[in-house]
Amino acid sequence: MGDTRLLQGRYRLEEVIGRGGMGEVWRATDEALGRRVAVKRLKPPGPRHDRDFVTVLRERFRREARVAAALQHRGITVVHDFGESEGQLYLVMELLEGRNLSQLLEANAQHPLPVHDVVDIAEQVADALVHTHRQGIVHRDLKPANIMRLDDGTVKICDFGIARLGGDIGFTSRLTGTGIAMGTPHYMSPEQISGGPVDHRSDLYSLGCVLYEIATGAPPFDLDDPWAILVGHRDTPPEPLRNRRAELPESFERAVLDLLAKTPDDRPTDAADLRRRITGARPAPTAVLDAPFPLAPAHPTAPRLPSWTRGMTTGHKAVGAVLPHMISPPGPVAGLTGEWTAPTAAATSAPVPSTGPRGTARPPSGRVADPAPPQALAHLADRHGAALGLGRLGRWEEAAEAHGAVADERERVLGPDHRDTLTSRYEAGYALSRTGRDAEALRQFVRAAEGRTRVLGPDHPGTLAAREETAYALGRLGRHVEAHGLYTAVLDSRTRVMGADHPDTLRCRHDLAISLGRLGRPEEAYRAACDVAAARARLLGPEHPETLACYREVAAGLGRLGRWTEALAAYRHVAEARDRVLGATHPDALASRDDEARCLRRLGRHTEAVELYRRLAERRGGGGGRGGGGSDGQGGGDRTWRTGADACYEGP
């Protein structure tokens, strides 16, 4: 008999990291590519399951594979493979390290999350939904257990098992007819409850419920009776969030309450609209409440609800009694939902390198650092959040000083290799690099990378991020050979662990193309830029900001090769697309027009160049002609600013 732990001769199953009534999730190794993955398997049905139930369950599983595989976005769990082995369906996914929002709330003693974390989660989920809804896909089951926050802060949506592709009504009807609940009571939209038409705005309502819960500590209708919960969603206005937590920004409260409008037309138009509103609600961090406020009662009358709701139970909401089987230790997990549970402690116990009890880091001397008072750790977390807020406001000098001070203090109380210390080192390096203090940034990134290698391992996403930033800093300092070698090593790891088309792998491929140009290898740089631009266009869309950054590097490559007429056309394409997507006064759009003007000068078309510089000065409010606009990072606001990293053209 063959090895039952080797699936399809490729996936080596190592240990169960999650288990539910109908399946289990394994930590595994893809032996063909040498990368760690999660394998989700559907158990064979037992005699108590009727045929219709099993048929629909299997179709849900297939649906999850098809839908998730079609979505390529940083905020969505990556699906690598799907198949059937000896009658068991299986799904191969990226192995995630972190916890879902339900587990984060439980770990926070049932208190709401810090305000700055809530806003960051809201922004990232909205970004992922923009992509999902543009593909015509409605998730239909957004809830805290389906949203993961990784150790590096990335937020991912998981489990598309009951997602609906646009216009796919037949499958929805079959599911409803089986009596299998389409969603979770605490997070269902009124139109889902009533059995009416469901579109992307139903996901926005569910997201409103999730944000309400992580911001206040309880869902908007926190009742034990599922019938009362459903009636609340349909008929009862939610209590304002600031009644429960006064430090929440008013703009954030208004955005969430608008998401919870009873009729879809009264909600934000789409996730992009929500993203813009959430961005304006960034607060300074504040302390969490000691206890949630009382909740509003359900509506006194209970009109008739659909028959399929009769047998529903509330399930486990994110905040509530913590059952032993719900406790999940930190570490790699797949995107689990519903009844999926963590493994027993015996199944996951393993020593963490270089750490002492309760996650305290072991100093180089081998002595375990003295545990810090909880109040001191909370104060450091608030200072860390405040420093992040300074960065979001563009106050990078202040952010760099604040992150450096927090890093030093965390090292003193937690040890140099504690994850929080290393996070502060990384953020300090990032802020320093935004101010042009590249040598200081390099020192911080090196410390973060070395520490994460010891604690997390060389292939952990956090380690790879720190190593890639180290390479970036080396390039900024003119140490291009060292930068290229490090980019190559990071790319090899990212490809092996995450796959060639993962957004982080593509970013590293982009950076490597830039480094090739700086090493004087223009043909290789141009081909590499073309390859990554094509991949990003396919996965993210031709006018996604990261795709446009790649097209800009393609234009730079054409210039290095002396193909100036083609370079001008490419720069114009990027400039026009950025005007449409980002707005004509966005720093990246201004920089692209600056590229265009420089290319015109290189072609001897000086009159056109002067006219373009004049229009640029008007756009900048009279701020002058030739200066670069901060493109791809010198003035951009998001964390992808380095992907085009002053690699534009090294022209005249």
C-alpha positions as CSV (number, residue, x, y, z in Angstrom):
1,M,0.0,0.0,0.0
2,G,1.3,3.5,-0.9
3,D,2.3,6.2,1.6
4,T,-1.0,7.7,2.8
5,R,0.8,10.8,3.9
6,L,1.9,11.6,0.3
7,L,-1.0,13.1,-1.7
8,Q,-0.8,12.6,-5.4
9,G,2.8,11.8,-5.1
10,R,3.6,15.4,-4.4
11,Y,2.1,16.9,-1.2
12,R,3.7,15.4,2.0
13,L,1.2,15.8,4.8
14,E,3.0,16.5,8.1
15,E,0.5,17.4,10.8
16,V,-3.1,18.5,11.3
17,I,-3.4,22.2,12.0
18,G,-7.2,22.4,11.9
19,R,-10.1,20.1,12.1
20,G,-13.9,20.4,11.6
21,G,-16.9,18.2,11.3
22,M,-16.5,17.6,7.5
23,G,-12.8,18.0,7.0
24,E,-9.3,18.8,8.2
25,V,-6.3,21.0,7.3
26,W,-2.8,19.8,7.2
27,R,0.5,21.5,7.3
28,A,2.3,20.0,4.3
29,T,5.3,20.3,2.0
30,D,5.0,20.5,-1.8
31,E,7.9,18.2,-2.7
32,A,7.8,19.2,-6.3
33,L,8.6,22.9,-5.5
34,G,10.0,22.5,-2.0
35,R,7.6,24.9,-0.4
36,R,5.4,24.8,2.7
37,V,1.7,24.7,2.0
38,A,-1.6,24.0,3.7
39,V,-3.8,21.2,2.4
40,K,-7.5,21.3,3.2
41,R,-9.2,17.9,2.7
42,L,-12.9,17.1,2.7
43,K,-13.6,13.9,4.7
44,P,-15.6,11.0,3.2
45,P,-19.3,11.3,4.1
46,G,-20.6,9.1,6.9
47,P,-23.9,7.1,6.7
48,R,-25.8,9.9,8.6
49,H,-25.3,12.4,5.7
50,D,-27.9,12.4,3.0
51,R,-26.9,12.5,-0.6
52,D,-28.1,16.0,-1.3
53,F,-26.1,17.4,1.6
54,V,-22.9,15.7,0.5
55,T,-23.4,16.8,-3.1
56,V,-23.7,20.4,-2.1
57,L,-20.9,20.2,0.3
58,R,-18.6,18.9,-2.4
59,E,-19.8,21.6,-4.8
60,R,-19.0,24.2,-2.2
61,F,-15.5,22.8,-1.8
62,R,-15.0,22.9,-5.6
63,R,-16.5,26.4,-5.7
64,E,-14.0,27.6,-3.1
65,A,-11.1,26.3,-5.3
66,R,-12.4,27.8,-8.5
67,V,-13.2,31.2,-7.0
68,A,-10.1,31.6,-4.9
69,A,-7.8,30.5,-7.7
70,A,-9.3,33.2,-10.0
71,L,-8.5,35.9,-7.4
72,Q,-4.9,37.1,-7.4
73,H,-4.5,39.8,-4.8
74,R,-2.3,40.4,-1.8
75,G,-5.4,40.4,0.5
76,I,-6.8,37.0,-0.7
77,T,-5.5,33.6,0.3
78,V,-3.6,32.1,-2.6
79,V,-4.8,28.7,-3.9
80,H,-2.1,26.6,-5.6
81,D,-3.9,23.4,-6.5
82,F,-7.1,21.4,-6.3
83,G,-7.9,17.7,-7.0
84,E,-9.3,14.5,-5.8
85,S,-7.4,11.5,-4.3
86,E,-9.1,8.2,-3.4
87,G,-12.5,9.9,-3.3
88,Q,-11.3,12.8,-1.1
89,L,-11.4,16.3,-2.5
90,Y,-8.4,18.4,-1.5
91,L,-7.4,22.1,-1.8
92,V,-3.7,23.3,-1.6
93,M,-3.3,26.8,-0.3
94,E,-0.5,29.1,0.9
95,L,0.4,28.5,4.5
96,L,-0.5,31.5,6.6
97,E,1.1,32.6,9.8
98,G,-1.2,34.6,12.0
99,R,-4.6,34.6,13.5
100,N,-8.1,35.3,12.3
101,L,-10.0,38.3,13.7
102,S,-12.0,36.1,16.0
103,Q,-8.9,34.7,17.6
104,L,-7.4,38.2,17.9
105,L,-10.4,39.4,19.8
106,E,-10.2,36.3,22.1
107,A,-6.5,36.9,22.7
108,N,-7.4,40.5,23.6
109,A,-9.5,39.3,26.5
110,Q,-12.7,40.0,24.6
111,H,-11.9,43.7,24.4
112,P,-12.1,45.6,21.0
113,L,-8.9,46.0,19.0
114,P,-6.8,49.2,19.1
115,V,-8.4,51.9,16.9
116,H,-5.4,52.2,14.6
117,D,-5.5,48.4,14.0
118,V,-9.2,48.5,13.3
119,V,-8.7,51.2,10.6
120,D,-5.8,49.4,9.1
121,I,-7.8,46.1,8.9
122,A,-10.7,48.0,7.4
123,E,-8.5,49.5,4.7
124,Q,-6.9,46.2,3.7
125,V,-10.2,44.3,3.6
126,A,-11.7,47.1,1.5
127,D,-8.8,46.8,-0.9
128,A,-9.3,43.1,-1.3
129,L,-13.0,43.5,-1.8
130,V,-12.4,46.1,-4.6
131,H,-10.5,43.3,-6.5
132,T,-13.0,40.6,-5.6
133,H,-16.1,42.6,-6.7
134,R,-14.4,43.7,-9.9
135,Q,-14.1,40.1,-10.8
136,G,-17.9,39.7,-10.4
137,I,-17.6,37.6,-7.2
138,V,-19.6,38.1,-4.0
139,H,-18.1,36.4,-0.9
140,R,-21.4,36.0,0.9
141,D,-19.9,34.9,4.2
142,L,-17.6,37.6,5.5
143,K,-17.0,37.3,9.3
144,P,-14.1,37.6,11.7
145,A,-13.2,33.9,11.3
146,N,-12.8,34.4,7.6
147,I,-10.4,37.3,7.8
148,M,-6.8,36.6,8.7
149,R,-4.2,39.0,10.1
150,L,-0.7,37.7,9.4
151,D,2.3,38.2,11.7
152,D,3.6,40.9,9.3
153,G,0.3,42.8,9.5
154,T,-1.1,41.7,6.1
155,V,-4.8,41.0,6.2
156,K,-6.3,38.3,4.0
157,I,-9.8,37.2,3.2
158,C,-10.3,33.4,3.3
159,D,-12.9,30.8,2.5
160,F,-14.9,31.4,-0.7
161,G,-16.9,28.2,-0.2
162,I,-20.3,29.9,-0.8
163,A,-19.1,32.8,-2.9
164,R,-21.4,33.5,-5.9
165,L,-20.1,34.4,-9.3
166,G,-22.1,37.2,-11.0
167,G,-25.3,35.8,-12.5
168,D,-24.8,32.3,-11.0
169,I,-28.3,31.9,-9.6
170,G,-28.8,28.2,-10.1
171,F,-26.1,27.2,-7.7
172,T,-27.4,29.6,-5.0
173,S,-30.9,28.2,-5.3
174,R,-29.6,24.6,-4.9
175,L,-27.7,25.6,-1.8
176,T,-30.6,27.3,-0.2
177,G,-32.9,24.4,-1.0
178,T,-30.7,22.0,1.0
179,G,-31.2,23.9,4.3
180,I,-27.5,24.6,4.6
181,A,-27.2,28.1,6.0
182,M,-26.0,30.7,3.5
183,G,-23.9,32.8,5.9
184,T,-23.5,33.4,9.6
185,P,-26.4,35.1,11.6
186,H,-24.3,37.8,13.2
187,Y,-23.0,39.0,9.9
188,M,-25.8,38.4,7.4
189,S,-27.3,41.2,5.3
190,P,-31.0,41.9,5.4
191,E,-31.3,40.9,1.8
192,Q,-29.6,37.5,2.5
193,I,-32.1,37.0,5.4
194,S,-35.1,37.8,3.3
195,G,-33.9,35.7,0.4
196,G,-33.8,38.7,-2.0
197,P,-31.2,39.5,-4.7
198,V,-27.7,39.6,-3.3
199,D,-24.8,41.7,-4.9
200,H,-21.5,43.2,-3.7
201,R,-23.3,45.5,-1.3
202,S,-24.2,42.5,0.8
203,D,-20.5,41.9,1.4
204,L,-20.2,45.6,2.5
205,Y,-23.0,45.0,5.1
206,S,-21.2,42.0,6.4
207,L,-17.9,43.9,6.6
208,G,-19.8,46.6,8.5
209,C,-20.8,44.0,11.1
210,V,-17.1,42.8,11.3
211,L,-15.8,46.3,11.8
212,Y,-18.5,47.1,14.3
213,E,-17.4,44.0,16.3
214,I,-13.6,44.6,16.3
215,A,-14.2,48.3,17.1
216,T,-16.6,47.8,20.0
217,G,-16.0,44.2,21.2
218,A,-19.4,42.8,20.1
219,P,-21.4,42.5,16.9
220,P,-24.2,45.0,16.2
221,F,-26.9,42.5,17.3
222,D,-25.4,40.4,20.1
223,L,-28.2,38.2,21.1
224,D,-28.4,34.5,21.9
225,D,-31.5,33.7,19.9
226,P,-30.7,33.4,16.1
227,W,-34.2,34.5,15.3
228,A,-33.7,37.7,17.3
229,I,-30.4,38.3,15.6
230,L,-31.9,38.0,12.1
231,V,-34.8,40.3,13.0
232,G,-32.3,42.8,14.4
233,H,-30.4,42.9,11.1
234,R,-33.6,43.3,9.2
235,D,-35.6,45.8,11.3
236,T,-33.5,47.4,14.1
237,P,-31.1,50.3,13.7
238,P,-27.7,49.5,15.2
239,E,-26.6,51.4,18.2
240,P,-24.0,54.1,17.3
241,L,-20.5,52.8,17.8
242,R,-19.4,55.8,19.8
243,N,-22.1,55.1,22.4
244,R,-19.9,52.0,23.2
245,R,-16.5,53.4,22.6
246,A,-16.2,57.2,22.6
247,E,-12.7,57.5,21.2
248,L,-13.7,56.1,17.8
249,P,-13.4,58.8,15.1
250,E,-16.8,60.2,14.1
251,S,-16.0,59.6,10.4
252,F,-15.2,55.9,11.1
253,E,-18.5,55.5,13.0
254,R,-20.4,57.2,10.1
255,A,-18.8,54.9,7.6
256,V,-19.7,51.7,9.5
257,L,-23.2,52.8,10.2
258,D,-23.6,53.6,6.5
259,L,-22.4,50.0,5.7
260,L,-25.1,48.8,8.0
261,A,-28.0,50.5,6.1
262,K,-31.0,48.2,5.8
263,T,-31.3,48.8,2.0
264,P,-28.3,48.3,-0.4
265,D,-28.9,51.6,-2.1
266,D,-28.2,53.4,1.2
267,R,-24.8,51.8,1.6
268,P,-21.5,53.0,0.1
269,T,-21.5,52.5,-3.7
270,D,-18.7,50.0,-3.6
271,A,-15.6,49.0,-1.7
272,A,-13.4,51.7,-3.4
273,D,-15.8,54.3,-2.0
274,L,-15.5,52.7,1.4
275,R,-11.7,52.6,1.1
276,R,-11.6,56.4,0.5
277,R,-13.8,57.1,3.5
278,I,-11.9,54.8,5.8
279,T,-8.6,56.4,4.8
280,G,-9.9,59.7,6.2
281,A,-10.6,58.1,9.6
282,R,-7.1,57.4,10.6
283,P,-6.8,58.2,14.3
284,A,-4.1,58.5,16.8
285,P,-4.1,55.2,18.8
286,T,-6.1,55.1,22.0
287,A,-6.7,52.6,24.8
288,V,-9.4,49.9,24.5
289,L,-12.5,49.8,26.7
290,D,-12.5,47.8,29.9
291,A,-15.9,46.3,29.0
292,P,-18.5,46.5,26.2
293,F,-21.6,48.6,26.6
294,P,-25.1,47.0,26.8
295,L,-26.7,46.2,23.5
296,A,-30.0,47.5,22.1
297,P,-32.8,45.0,22.4
298,A,-34.3,43.3,19.3
299,H,-37.3,44.8,17.6
300,P,-40.4,44.0,19.7
301,T,-42.2,42.4,16.7
302,A,-41.0,39.4,14.9
303,P,-42.3,39.2,11.3
304,R,-42.0,35.9,9.6
305,L,-38.5,34.9,8.4
306,P,-37.6,32.4,5.7
307,S,-38.2,28.8,6.7
308,W,-34.5,27.9,6.4
309,T,-33.7,30.1,9.4
310,R,-35.7,27.9,11.8
311,G,-32.9,25.4,12.5
312,M,-30.1,27.9,12.7
313,T,-27.9,28.3,15.7
314,T,-25.8,31.4,16.4
315,G,-22.5,29.6,16.2
316,H,-19.5,31.1,17.9
317,K,-19.3,34.8,17.4
318,A,-15.9,36.4,17.7
319,V,-16.4,37.6,21.2
320,G,-17.9,35.4,23.8
321,A,-17.1,32.4,25.9
322,V,-13.7,30.9,24.8
323,L,-14.1,27.2,24.4
324,P,-11.0,25.0,24.8
325,H,-11.2,23.7,21.2
326,M,-11.2,27.3,19.9
327,I,-7.8,28.3,21.3
328,S,-5.2,28.5,18.6
329,P,-1.5,28.9,19.3
330,P,0.4,31.3,17.1
331,G,2.0,29.8,14.1
332,P,1.1,28.7,10.6
333,V,-2.5,28.1,9.9
334,A,-4.7,27.9,6.8
335,G,-7.7,30.1,6.2
336,L,-10.2,28.3,8.4
337,T,-13.8,29.1,9.0
338,G,-17.0,28.1,10.7
339,E,-16.5,25.0,12.8
340,W,-12.9,24.5,12.0
341,T,-10.8,24.3,15.1
342,A,-7.2,24.4,16.1
343,P,-5.2,21.2,16.8
344,T,-4.5,20.1,20.3
345,A,-1.5,21.5,22.1
346,A,0.4,18.2,21.6
347,A,0.0,18.4,17.9
348,T,1.6,21.9,17.6
349,S,4.1,22.1,20.5
350,A,7.5,23.1,19.2
351,P,10.2,25.2,20.7
352,V,10.5,28.7,19.3
353,P,14.1,29.6,18.6
354,S,15.8,32.3,20.7
355,T,12.8,33.0,22.8
356,G,12.0,32.6,26.5
357,P,8.7,32.0,28.3
358,R,5.6,33.8,27.1
359,G,7.4,35.0,24.0
360,T,10.0,37.0,25.8
361,A,13.2,37.1,23.7
362,R,16.4,35.5,25.1
363,P,19.2,38.1,25.2
364,P,22.6,37.1,23.7
365,S,23.9,36.3,27.2
366,G,21.3,33.5,27.5
367,R,19.5,35.1,30.4
368,V,15.7,35.5,29.8
369,A,14.6,39.1,30.0
370,D,12.5,40.0,33.0
371,P,8.8,40.1,32.1
372,A,7.6,43.7,31.5
373,P,4.5,45.0,33.3
374,P,1.4,44.7,31.0
375,Q,0.9,48.5,31.3
376,A,4.4,49.1,30.0
377,L,3.8,46.8,27.0
378,A,0.5,48.5,26.3
379,H,2.1,51.9,26.4
380,L,4.8,50.7,24.0
381,A,2.1,49.4,21.7
382,D,0.4,52.7,21.7
383,R,3.6,54.5,21.0
384,H,4.2,52.1,18.1
385,G,0.8,52.9,16.7
386,A,1.4,56.6,17.1
387,A,4.6,56.3,15.1
388,L,2.7,54.5,12.3
389,G,0.2,57.3,12.3
390,L,3.0,59.9,11.9
391,G,4.2,57.9,8.8
392,R,0.7,57.9,7.3
393,L,0.6,61.7,7.7
394,G,3.9,61.9,5.8
395,R,5.8,63.1,8.9
396,W,8.7,60.7,8.3
397,E,11.4,62.4,10.4
398,E,9.2,62.3,13.5
399,A,8.1,58.7,12.7
400,A,11.7,57.6,12.3
401,E,12.7,59.0,15.7
402,A,9.6,57.5,17.4
403,H,10.1,54.1,15.9
404,G,13.8,54.1,16.9
405,A,12.9,55.0,20.5
406,V,10.3,52.3,20.7
407,A,12.7,49.8,19.2
408,D,15.3,50.6,21.8
409,E,12.8,50.4,24.7
410,R,11.3,47.2,23.4
411,E,14.8,45.7,23.2
412,R,15.5,46.7,26.8
413,V,12.3,45.1,28.2
414,L,11.6,42.3,25.7
415,G,15.0,41.5,24.3
416,P,16.6,42.1,20.9
417,D,15.0,39.1,19.2
418,H,11.4,39.6,20.4
419,R,9.1,39.9,17.4
420,D,7.8,43.3,18.6
421,T,11.4,44.6,18.9
422,L,12.1,43.4,15.4
423,T,8.9,45.0,14.0
424,S,10.0,48.3,15.5
425,R,13.4,47.9,13.9
426,Y,11.9,47.3,10.6
427,E,9.5,50.3,10.8
428,A,12.4,52.5,12.0
429,G,14.3,51.5,8.9
430,Y,11.3,52.1,6.6
431,A,10.8,55.6,8.0
432,L,14.5,56.4,7.8
433,S,14.6,55.4,4.2
434,R,11.7,57.8,3.4
435,T,13.8,60.6,4.7
436,G,16.9,59.7,2.7
437,R,18.9,58.5,5.7
438,D,19.8,55.3,3.9
439,A,22.9,54.3,5.9
440,E,20.9,54.5,9.2
441,A,18.0,52.6,7.5
442,L,20.4,49.9,6.3
443,R,21.5,49.3,9.9
444,Q,18.0,48.9,11.1
445,F,17.0,46.6,8.3
446,V,20.1,44.4,8.8
447,R,19.2,44.0,12.5
448,A,15.6,43.2,11.7
449,A,16.6,40.7,9.0
450,E,19.2,38.9,11.2
451,G,16.8,38.7,14.2
452,R,13.9,37.5,12.1
453,T,16.1,34.8,10.5
454,R,17.0,33.5,14.0
455,V,13.4,33.7,15.4
456,L,11.2,33.1,12.4
457,G,13.5,31.3,10.0
458,P,15.0,32.4,6.7
459,D,11.9,31.8,4.5
460,H,9.4,33.5,6.8
461,P,7.5,36.4,4.9
462,G,8.7,38.8,7.6
463,T,12.3,37.8,7.2
464,L,12.1,38.0,3.4
465,A,10.5,41.5,3.7
466,A,13.4,42.7,5.9
467,R,16.0,41.2,3.6
468,E,14.4,42.8,0.5
469,E,14.4,46.2,2.3
470,T,18.0,45.6,3.1
471,A,18.7,45.1,-0.6
472,Y,16.8,48.3,-1.4
473,A,18.9,50.3,1.1
474,L,22.1,48.9,-0.4
475,G,21.0,50.0,-3.8
476,R,20.3,53.5,-2.6
477,L,23.8,53.6,-1.2
478,G,25.2,52.6,-4.6
479,R,26.2,49.1,-3.5
480,H,24.5,47.6,-6.5
481,V,26.4,44.3,-6.7
482,E,25.4,43.5,-3.1
483,A,21.9,44.6,-3.6
484,H,21.5,42.4,-6.7
485,G,22.9,39.4,-4.9
486,L,20.4,39.8,-2.1
487,Y,17.5,40.4,-4.4
488,T,18.3,37.2,-6.2
489,A,18.4,35.2,-3.0
490,V,15.1,36.7,-1.8
491,L,13.5,36.0,-5.1
492,D,14.6,32.4,-5.0
493,S,13.0,32.0,-1.6
494,R,9.8,33.9,-2.5
495,T,9.3,31.8,-5.6
496,R,9.9,28.5,-3.7
497,V,7.7,29.4,-0.8
498,M,4.9,31.6,-2.3
499,G,5.0,30.8,-6.0
500,A,6.0,32.8,-9.1
501,D,2.8,34.9,-9.3
502,H,2.4,35.8,-5.7
503,P,2.3,39.7,-5.3
504,D,5.4,39.7,-3.1
505,T,7.3,37.6,-5.6
506,L,6.3,39.9,-8.4
507,R,7.5,42.9,-6.3
508,C,10.9,41.2,-5.9
509,R,11.1,40.5,-9.6
510,H,10.4,44.1,-10.2
511,D,13.2,45.2,-7.9
512,L,15.6,42.8,-9.5
513,A,14.9,44.3,-12.9
514,I,15.7,47.7,-11.5
515,S,19.0,46.4,-10.0
516,L,20.0,44.9,-13.4
517,G,19.6,48.3,-15.0
518,R,21.8,49.9,-12.4
519,L,24.4,47.2,-12.9
520,G,24.7,48.2,-16.6
521,R,22.8,45.2,-18.0
522,P,20.2,47.0,-20.0
523,E,19.0,44.1,-22.2
524,E,18.4,41.8,-19.2
525,A,16.8,44.6,-17.2
526,Y,14.4,45.4,-20.1
527,R,13.4,41.8,-20.6
528,A,12.9,41.3,-16.8
529,A,10.7,44.5,-16.6
530,C,8.6,43.3,-19.6
531,D,8.0,39.9,-18.0
532,V,6.9,41.3,-14.6
533,A,4.8,43.9,-16.3
534,A,3.0,41.2,-18.3
535,A,2.4,39.1,-15.1
536,R,1.1,42.1,-13.1
537,A,-1.2,43.1,-16.0
538,R,-2.6,39.6,-16.1
539,L,-3.1,39.2,-12.3
540,L,-3.8,42.8,-11.2
541,G,-5.1,44.5,-14.3
542,P,-3.4,46.8,-16.8
543,E,-4.0,50.0,-14.9
544,H,-3.3,48.8,-11.4
545,P,-0.7,51.2,-9.8
546,E,1.8,48.3,-9.4
547,T,1.4,47.3,-13.1
548,L,1.9,50.9,-14.1
549,A,5.1,51.0,-12.0
550,C,6.3,48.1,-14.1
551,Y,5.4,49.8,-17.4
552,R,7.4,52.7,-16.2
553,E,10.4,50.5,-15.8
554,V,9.8,49.1,-19.2
555,A,10.0,52.7,-20.6
556,A,13.2,53.3,-18.6
557,G,14.6,50.2,-20.2
558,L,13.8,51.4,-23.7
559,G,15.6,54.6,-22.9
560,R,18.7,52.8,-21.7
561,L,18.7,50.9,-25.0
562,G,18.5,54.1,-27.0
563,R,14.9,53.4,-28.2
564,W,13.7,56.9,-27.3
565,T,10.7,57.1,-29.5
566,E,9.3,53.9,-28.1
567,A,10.3,55.1,-24.6
568,L,8.3,58.3,-25.1
569,A,5.2,56.3,-26.1
570,A,5.6,54.1,-23.1
571,Y,6.0,57.0,-20.7
572,R,2.9,58.7,-22.1
573,H,0.9,55.5,-21.7
574,V,1.9,55.4,-18.0
575,A,1.2,59.1,-17.5
576,E,-2.2,59.0,-19.1
577,A,-3.2,55.9,-17.1
578,R,-2.0,57.5,-13.8
579,D,-3.9,60.6,-14.5
580,R,-7.1,58.5,-14.9
581,V,-6.4,56.1,-11.9
582,L,-4.7,58.4,-9.4
583,G,-5.6,61.9,-10.5
584,A,-3.5,64.4,-12.4
585,T,-2.0,66.0,-9.2
586,H,-0.9,62.7,-7.6
587,P,2.9,62.6,-7.1
588,D,3.2,59.5,-9.2
589,A,1.2,61.1,-12.0
590,L,3.3,64.2,-11.9
591,A,6.5,62.2,-12.0
592,S,5.3,60.3,-15.1
593,R,4.7,63.6,-16.9
594,D,8.2,64.7,-15.8
595,D,9.5,61.5,-17.4
596,E,7.7,62.4,-20.5
597,A,9.2,65.9,-20.6
598,R,12.7,64.5,-20.1
599,C,12.2,62.1,-22.9
600,L,11.0,64.9,-25.2
601,R,14.2,66.8,-24.4
602,R,16.3,63.7,-25.2
603,L,14.5,63.6,-28.6
604,G,15.3,67.3,-29.2
605,R,11.6,68.3,-29.0
606,H,12.4,71.2,-26.7
607,T,9.3,73.3,-27.4
608,E,7.0,70.5,-26.4
609,A,9.1,69.8,-23.4
610,V,9.0,73.4,-22.2
611,E,5.2,73.5,-22.6
612,L,4.9,70.2,-20.6
613,Y,7.1,71.6,-17.8
614,R,4.9,74.7,-17.8
615,R,1.7,72.6,-17.3
616,L,3.5,70.6,-14.6
617,A,4.3,73.8,-12.8
618,E,0.6,74.7,-12.9
619,R,-0.4,71.3,-11.6
620,R,2.0,71.7,-8.7
621,G,0.6,75.0,-7.8
622,G,3.5,77.0,-9.3
623,G,6.0,74.7,-7.6
624,G,8.5,74.7,-10.4
625,G,9.4,72.8,-13.5
626,R,11.9,70.0,-13.6
627,G,11.9,68.5,-10.2
628,G,10.7,64.9,-10.0
629,G,7.3,64.4,-8.6
630,G,8.2,61.8,-6.0
631,S,7.1,59.0,-8.2
632,D,6.8,55.4,-7.0
633,G,7.8,56.3,-3.6
634,Q,9.4,59.6,-3.1
635,G,6.0,61.1,-2.5
636,G,3.6,58.2,-2.7
637,G,1.6,57.2,0.3
638,D,1.3,53.4,0.4
639,R,3.7,50.6,1.2
640,T,4.3,49.7,-2.4
641,W,6.1,53.0,-3.1
642,R,9.5,51.3,-3.7
643,T,8.4,49.1,-6.5
644,G,9.3,51.8,-9.0
645,A,12.0,53.0,-6.7
646,D,13.7,55.9,-8.4
647,A,14.4,53.6,-11.3
648,C,12.7,55.6,-13.8
649,Y,15.1,56.6,-16.3
650,E,18.5,57.7,-15.8
651,G,18.2,60.0,-18.7
652,P,19.4,63.4,-19.6
